Amino acid sequence: MDRYKKIKLLSRLASFECEKNPDLGRCIYSASTPYGKKPILKVLQSTYCDKNCDYCMFRRDRDSTPRVFISPEDLARGFIELYRKGKVQGLFLSSGIFIHPEITMEKMIDTVSILRNKYGYRGYIHLKLMPGVSLQTIEEAVKLADRVSLNIEAPNDRRLKSIARGKSIKRDMLPLMEQVSKLLKNYTRKTHITQVMVGASGETDEELLKSSEFLYRKLGLNRVYYSAFYPVKETPMESKKPESKLREHRLYQADFLIRDYGFSYKELPFVNGKLPEDKDPKEAWAQANPHLFPIEINKADFELLLRIPGVGKETAKEIIRRRMKSAIRSPEDLRGIRNLRKILRYVTLCGKAFSGKVS
């Protein structure tokens, strides 16, 4: 199989890990990066894998998965040709774990090193880290890549071991994440992310968001991604029901509250560990805490404004800008503000309530 056929196949197979559906015709998809949306080649170094995770199409015992390896030189050359033709602006490199995590990571780092040092490529690279590699290898990966990620897949070891025996978040992943966080203090725009599966291991939303809060507060991760479980044929979990995309969406909303709005997971309105799916988490929190409302919009500081359902960071800044000019006395003074109907249900304007009074 020649280089181009290998890259095409490995990119198609890598699409099973994509956040969104890729353009399989070109093996390229639009990804969010610290530099904005970019056309990215997402590709695997190898589909060989010694792990036997119950959910994964690359698991060792899945006979129908094509097993392919591409050398670092061939992959680097194939990518740089796409880049020079203007078809891609970045690379997302992952792999199955073959022989040993250190050997796998070495091949991936060799690919990136060839791009940086031989071809002079200075563009965006997202490098997936293999659990169980040395701290020295992590340092080299961080040096070469713009973004690194180590997917924990579950909120804790108990949940992970139920679907991926032999893997350990505490033993194999958290020490590496801590090392990455320390290394990133020496860089300004490099980022560190992870991904968890939703609905694969019987976990609750509370477990997931508790884990995310720990990763943000203690380890300094930039982002946690949530991926609704979807069964893969010829795996032990092929008959398990797909997880709701609405549940995934509510987790993202709750995650924003923790990451950007100063909430703790302990404040969120869980019912038996689950977020309500019929309303967004901030509104559910507000309705569960009626003693905190209404909030006087002319007196609330920035942090308190962010607690109002319908108010985001830009809206809070705009409210403060307007009230610095003059007091906000009526809905007319908030004209043009997004989600105004929702906001008015939770605030007063100079002591007066205007819920339901905006046209």
C-alpha positions, -999 to +999 in steps of 0.1 A: +000+000+000+015+033-010+019+064+012-012+082-001-035+052+003-022+047+039-028+083+048-063+082+034-072+050+052-057+061+085-075+094+083-108+077+076-103+054+105-093+084+127-127+099+119-142+076+145-126+098+172-137+131+156-158+157+176-179+163+145-184+145+112-154+150+090-154+154+052-144+118+044-140+126+008-109+147+016-101+132+050-101+167+064-124+184+089-128+218+104-115+219+140-115+245+168-080+255+177-065+282+199-060+301+166-096+297+154-113+272+131-088+254+107-090+226+082-072+198+099-059+164+088-068+140+116-048+108+111-035+078+130+001+067+131-011+031+134-043+012+139-024-017+156-033-017+193-023-039+222-052-026+243-086-043+244-110-016+255-146-027+253-158+003+233-130+008+208-130-001+171-092-005+174-093-030+203-069-059+199-095-086+195-116-068+167-106-088+137-124-066+111-103-035+119-077-029+091-043-029+107-020-003+091+012+015+102+027+045+084+063+055+089+071+090+104+088+100+071+060+090+049+033+106+071+053+138+074+059+140+037+022+133+029+010+160+052+035+186+040+023+181+004-013+186+015-002+217+034+017+232+005-013+227-018-034+248+007-057+219+016-048+217+053-036+242+080-030+218+108-024+182+119-041+161+146-020+130+152-032+100+173-025+063+172-033+029+186-008+017+212+014-009+197+043-029+214+047-003+242+033+033+247+069+046+247+075+031+212+042+044+199+049+079+212+084+079+198+071+073+163+045+101+167+071+125+180+094+115+151+067+124+126+062+159+142+100+164+145+104+157+108+077+183+100+092+209+123+129+204+116+132+189+081+102+207+064+102+238+085+065+235+093+055+260+120+017+256+118-008+240+142-002+205+156-024+186+181-006+156+194-024+129+213-004+115+243-002+078+251-009+069+288+021+053+305+049+072+287+079+088+305+080+123+317+109+130+293+087+120+264+059+143+276+084+172+277+094+165+240+058+163+229+049+196+246+079+213+230+069+202+195+030+205+196+006+235+200-019+213+218-016+180+236-044+158+249-047+127+270-082+112+269-093+098+303-126+085+288-143+081+322-145+102+354-126+079+377-107+046+378-138+026+390-157+036+359-127+033+335-119-002+347-154-014+338-148-007+301-110-006+298-092-031+320-055-024+324-059+014+322-057+036+352-064+073+354-046+077+387-016+056+378-011+063+341-028+096+333-029+121+362+009+122+367+013+130+330-014+157+331+003+173+361+036+173+342+020+188+311+005+216+333+039+224+348+055+225+314+029+247+299+037+275+323+067+281+301+045+288+270+018+313+263-005+298+236-001+260+240-031+242+254-039+209+272-072+191+268-089+158+275-121+139+264-145+118+283-172+095+270-207+101+281-229+070+288-203+043+283-195+033+319-227+040+338-213+072+352-235+101+364-233+137+353-222+146+388-192+122+385-183+137+352-185+173+363-167+166+396-138+152+376-139+181+352-138+206+380-107+188+395-090+189+361-096+226+357-089+238+392-060+214+402-044+205+369-051+236+348-066+219+318-079+243+291-109+222+281-128+190+287-146+176+258-177+153+262-185+126+236-218+108+236-212+070+235-221+053+202-217+015+199-192+000+175-200-033+158-180-063+168-171-050+202-184-061+237-205-030+238-221-033+204-256-039+218-254-010+243-278+019+235-263+051+221-262+080+246-284+110+241-268+140+224-290+162+246-273+148+276-239+157+260-252+192+253-263+197+289-229+186+302-212+212+279-235+239+293-228+228+329-191+226+321-191+263+309-206+273+343-177+256+361-149+266+337-160+302+329-187+314+353-173+305+387-198+277+396-188+246+415-202+212+405-217+210+440-240+239+432-255+223+401-291+209+402-285+172+401-314+147+406-299+113+415-267+124+399-282+136+366-287+171+352-323+178+341-325+175+303-356+198+299-338+231+307-303+245+307-283+240+340-281+277+349-318+282+347-324+250+366-300+262+393-318+296+395-352+279+399-337+257+427-325+289+445-354+313+444-342+330+476-313+345+455-336+362+430-345+387+417-311+404+414-310+442+410-293+447+377-279+481+386-260+468+416-248+433+408-211+430+402-197+411+371-196+377+389-232+380+401-244+391+367-230+359+353-253+339+377-284+353+359-299+329+334-294+343+299-264+364+308-230+355+294-197+372+296-203+397+268-238+405+280-225+411+315-199+435+301-225+453+280-249+457+310-221+473+331-211+496+302-247+508+299-253+514+336-221+534+338-237+559+315-271+560+333-292+537+355-311+509+338-347+517+346-368+499+319-365+471+293-360+499+267-326+506+283-316+469+276-328+469+240-305+448+218-294+425+247-297+388+239-321+366+259-338+397+273-371+379+281-353+352+301-331+378+319-361+399+330-376+369+348-347+370+373-339+407+377-352+441+389-345+474+373-342+501+399-363+479+422-390+472+397-399+439+381-406+438+343-410+400+337-433+395+307-434+432+299-410+433+269-424+432+234 
